[in-house]
Each structure stands twice: as structure tokens, then as C-alpha cells.
Amino acid sequence: VQLPLILETLQMALASTILAVIFAIPLAFLAAGNAGAVWPLRLAIRTLVAFLRTLPDLAWAMIFVMALGVGPLAGALALMLHSTGSLTKLFYEAIESVQERPVRGLMASGASAVQRVRFALWPQVKPIFLSYALMCLEINFRSSTILGLVGAGGIGQELMTNIKLDRYDQVSITLLLIIIVVSLLDSLSGRLRRRLLYGNQMSPGSGRLDHLALRRVQIR
């Protein structure tokens, strides 16, 4: 019974992370001050992502459970919205921290805003975006175990049921499985992040940028 629920929790975390990254990347470039978007659009997007971050994922889960009923769909949507807000902020801050020399060079040659994003900004921030996506996956898996408290599916819902029924042997097994999966996921994503960030193609400036930006993940 436990393993299918662990798999369901992983699916929730993976689906919400993928959707959040898909939405956050274009929003971040539109919100960044050096990507060419007009200031009213930047302000609107930054206000939107601030609102998405304001409500915790547990509150979003309660809203979706009331709207859609009990199940993993509510949890995945809650994680997706909160992750979109957090990732968009981290992404546009990373974009605004890149080296400006390639951007100015393309502007001097008459490149459009899309060309500046494609050839100057994206190559610098792509490894950082991948790092944040992996970190978001870790966070979403841990968060998805909590969302079961409000009926948002996954292993957390089974954990809460066993606690209410005083099945402490099942509670112990569930907690052990969660710890094992979280440890494996942290180890795997950590290795992938280090390979992406500190590989042979990474410049020292980009590594320094990511080191500073990783500390901002505490906004969650």
C-alpha cells in the first residue's frame, strides 16, 4: 500500500515542478529588467508572482481540495502555483545578475529583444535554471507529504489516516519510506546540480552567480 502512494507523491512533485518551470521561464524573462519588456508588464508579472508566493502551498491545497475534491490533482495544482511564484522570482533575479557585456554587444549590433534573450541571456542562465528546477523538485516532494493533511493525496494522506487510527507500526513504516526517498532524491539532485553548475563549460562568474542565488531559495 505504501509504495504506490510514494510513487503518487513523486508524480505529484514531478508534474508540479515541470509545469512550474514551463510557466516560470517566460514569466521570468518578461519580468526581468534587462530582457527588454516594458515596465507595466514587468510590474504586473512581479505583482502576480508575489501573490502566488504569499499563500503557502498548504493554503493553495485547501482551496483546490474545496474546489476539486480530495485527491492528488489538488495537491499538484497547489504545488505548481506556489512553485511558479517562487521560481519566477529566482529566475528573473538570476537574469538580472548576468554579465551585461554580451547584451550590450548585441544591442550595439541592432539585435532585437528576442535575439538578446536567445543569444546573450539564455546561455548564461540555463544551468542556473536547471539547478533551481532540481531544487524545486526536492522541495515539492517534501511539501507534497504535508499536503495530505488536507486531503491533497499522496503518502501524506495515508500517514494522517494511520495517525488518527493509532496504527503506529504503519506510521513508522511510512516515515521511514519518506526519509529514504527524500535522502535519495536529495543525493541524486545534488549530484546533478553540481555537474551542471561546476562542469567544464561553466565559467567562474556563473558559478559565483549561482552560489549567491541559491541562498535566495530560502524565500520559500
C-alpha positions as CSV (number, residue, x, y, z in Angstrom):
1,V,0.0,0.0,0.0
2,Q,2.8,2.4,0.9
3,L,4.9,2.1,-2.3
4,P,2.1,3.1,-4.7
5,L,1.4,6.2,-2.5
6,I,5.1,7.1,-2.5
7,L,5.0,6.8,-6.3
8,E,1.9,9.0,-6.4
9,T,3.7,11.6,-4.3
10,L,6.7,11.6,-6.6
11,Q,4.4,12.0,-9.6
12,M,2.7,15.0,-7.9
13,A,6.1,16.6,-7.2
14,L,7.4,15.9,-10.7
15,A,4.3,17.1,-12.5
16,S,4.1,20.3,-10.5
17,T,7.8,21.1,-10.9
18,I,7.7,20.6,-14.7
19,L,4.6,22.8,-15.1
20,A,6.1,25.4,-12.8
21,V,9.3,25.6,-14.8
22,I,7.4,25.8,-18.1
23,F,5.4,28.8,-16.8
24,A,8.2,30.4,-14.8
25,I,10.8,30.7,-17.6
26,P,8.8,33.0,-19.9
27,L,7.4,34.9,-17.0
28,A,10.9,35.5,-15.7
29,F,12.2,36.9,-18.9
30,L,9.1,39.2,-19.1
31,A,9.7,40.3,-15.5
32,A,13.5,40.9,-15.8
33,G,14.6,44.5,-16.2
34,N,17.3,43.7,-18.7
35,A,15.3,41.4,-21.1
36,G,13.5,44.2,-23.0
37,A,10.0,44.0,-21.6
38,V,8.1,47.3,-20.9
39,W,7.8,48.3,-17.3
40,P,4.0,48.0,-16.9
41,L,4.3,44.3,-17.9
42,R,7.2,43.7,-15.6
43,L,5.3,45.3,-12.7
44,A,2.2,43.2,-13.4
45,I,4.1,39.9,-13.5
46,R,6.1,40.7,-10.4
47,T,2.8,41.5,-8.6
48,L,1.3,38.2,-9.8
49,V,4.3,36.1,-8.7
50,A,4.3,37.9,-5.3
51,F,0.7,37.0,-4.8
52,L,1.4,33.3,-5.8
53,R,4.2,33.2,-3.2
54,T,2.2,34.9,-0.5
55,L,-0.2,32.0,0.0
56,P,1.7,28.9,1.2
57,D,1.2,25.7,-0.7
58,L,-0.9,24.2,2.1
59,A,-3.4,27.1,1.7
60,W,-3.5,26.6,-2.0
61,A,-4.1,22.9,-1.4
62,M,-7.1,23.6,0.9
63,I,-8.5,25.9,-1.8
64,F,-8.2,23.3,-4.5
65,V,-9.5,20.5,-2.3
66,M,-12.6,22.5,-1.7
67,A,-13.0,23.2,-5.4
68,L,-12.0,19.9,-6.9
69,G,-12.4,17.4,-4.1
70,V,-9.9,15.1,-2.3
71,G,-7.1,13.8,-4.5
72,P,-3.6,14.3,-5.9
73,L,-4.8,16.8,-8.6
74,A,-5.5,19.4,-5.9
75,G,-2.0,18.8,-4.4
76,A,-0.3,19.0,-7.8
77,L,-2.1,22.3,-8.7
78,A,-1.2,23.8,-5.3
79,L,2.4,22.9,-5.6
80,M,2.5,24.2,-9.2
81,L,1.1,27.6,-8.4
82,H,3.4,28.2,-5.4
83,S,6.4,26.9,-7.2
84,T,5.7,29.1,-10.2
85,G,5.8,32.2,-8.0
86,S,9.0,31.2,-6.3
87,L,10.8,30.0,-9.4
88,T,9.8,33.1,-11.4
89,K,11.3,35.4,-8.7
90,L,14.5,33.3,-8.6
91,F,14.7,33.2,-12.3
92,Y,14.3,36.9,-13.0
93,E,16.8,37.8,-10.3
94,A,19.3,35.4,-11.9
95,I,18.6,37.0,-15.3
96,E,19.2,40.5,-13.9
97,S,22.5,39.3,-12.4
98,V,24.2,38.1,-15.6
99,Q,27.1,39.8,-17.3
100,E,25.8,42.7,-19.3
101,R,28.7,42.8,-21.9
102,P,27.1,40.2,-24.3
103,V,23.8,42.0,-24.0
104,R,25.3,45.4,-24.8
105,G,27.2,43.9,-27.7
106,L,24.1,42.6,-29.3
107,M,22.2,45.9,-28.7
108,A,25.1,47.7,-30.4
109,S,24.7,45.4,-33.5
110,G,21.0,46.1,-33.7
111,A,19.7,42.8,-32.3
112,S,16.1,42.5,-31.2
113,A,14.9,41.8,-27.7
114,V,14.2,38.2,-28.6
115,Q,17.7,37.8,-30.1
116,R,19.3,39.3,-26.9
117,V,17.4,36.8,-24.8
118,R,18.3,33.9,-27.1
119,F,22.0,34.6,-27.6
120,A,23.1,36.6,-24.6
121,L,20.8,35.9,-21.6
122,W,19.7,32.3,-22.1
123,P,23.2,30.7,-22.4
124,Q,24.2,32.3,-19.1
125,V,21.2,31.4,-17.0
126,K,20.3,28.0,-18.4
127,P,22.5,26.0,-16.0
128,I,21.1,28.0,-13.1
129,F,17.5,27.4,-14.2
130,L,18.2,23.7,-14.3
131,S,19.7,23.8,-10.8
132,Y,16.6,25.6,-9.5
133,A,14.3,23.1,-11.2
134,L,16.1,20.2,-9.4
135,M,15.9,22.0,-6.1
136,C,12.3,22.8,-6.6
137,L,11.6,19.0,-7.2
138,E,13.2,18.3,-3.8
139,I,11.1,20.9,-2.1
140,N,7.9,19.8,-3.8
141,F,8.3,16.2,-2.7
142,R,8.8,17.2,0.9
143,S,5.8,19.6,0.6
144,S,3.6,17.0,-1.0
145,T,3.9,14.8,2.0
146,I,2.4,17.6,4.1
147,L,-0.4,18.4,1.7
148,G,-2.0,15.0,2.5
149,L,-3.1,16.6,5.8
150,V,-5.8,18.5,4.0
151,G,-6.7,15.6,1.6
152,A,-4.5,16.5,-1.3
153,G,-3.4,12.9,-2.0
154,G,-0.1,11.2,-1.8
155,I,1.6,9.4,1.1
156,G,0.8,12.3,3.5
157,Q,-2.9,11.4,3.4
158,E,-2.2,7.8,4.3
159,L,0.1,9.0,7.1
160,M,-2.6,11.2,8.6
161,T,-5.1,8.4,8.4
162,N,-2.8,6.0,10.2
163,I,-2.1,8.6,12.9
164,K,-5.8,9.1,13.5
165,L,-6.4,5.3,13.7
166,D,-3.4,4.8,16.1
167,R,-1.6,2.5,13.6
168,Y,1.8,3.4,14.8
169,D,3.5,0.5,13.1
170,Q,2.2,1.8,9.8
171,V,3.2,5.3,10.7
172,S,6.8,4.2,11.4
173,I,7.0,2.4,8.0
174,T,5.6,5.5,6.2
175,L,8.0,7.8,7.9
176,L,10.9,5.5,7.1
177,L,9.9,5.4,3.4
178,I,9.6,9.2,3.3
179,I,13.1,9.6,4.8
180,I,14.6,7.1,2.4
181,V,13.1,8.7,-0.7
182,V,13.9,12.2,0.4
183,S,17.5,11.2,1.1
184,L,17.8,9.5,-2.3
185,L,16.2,12.4,-4.1
186,D,18.4,15.0,-2.3
187,S,21.6,13.0,-3.2
188,L,20.7,12.5,-6.8
189,S,19.6,16.1,-7.5
190,G,22.6,17.4,-5.6
191,R,25.0,15.5,-7.8
192,L,23.1,16.6,-10.9
193,R,23.3,20.2,-9.8
194,R,27.0,20.1,-9.1
195,R,27.6,18.5,-12.5
196,L,25.5,21.2,-14.2
197,L,27.0,24.1,-12.3
198,Y,30.6,23.2,-12.0
199,G,31.2,21.2,-15.2
200,N,34.0,22.1,-17.6
201,Q,31.8,24.5,-19.5
202,M,30.8,26.6,-16.5
203,S,32.6,29.9,-16.1
204,P,33.7,31.1,-12.6
205,G,31.3,34.1,-12.9
206,S,28.3,31.8,-13.5
207,G,29.3,29.6,-10.6
208,R,29.6,32.6,-8.3
209,L,26.2,33.8,-9.5
210,D,24.6,30.5,-8.7
211,H,26.2,30.4,-5.3
212,L,24.7,33.8,-4.4
213,A,21.3,32.9,-6.0
214,L,21.0,29.6,-4.2
215,R,20.8,31.4,-0.9
216,R,17.7,33.2,-2.1
217,V,15.8,29.9,-2.2
218,Q,15.1,30.5,1.5
219,I,12.2,32.8,0.3
220,R,10.1,29.7,0.3
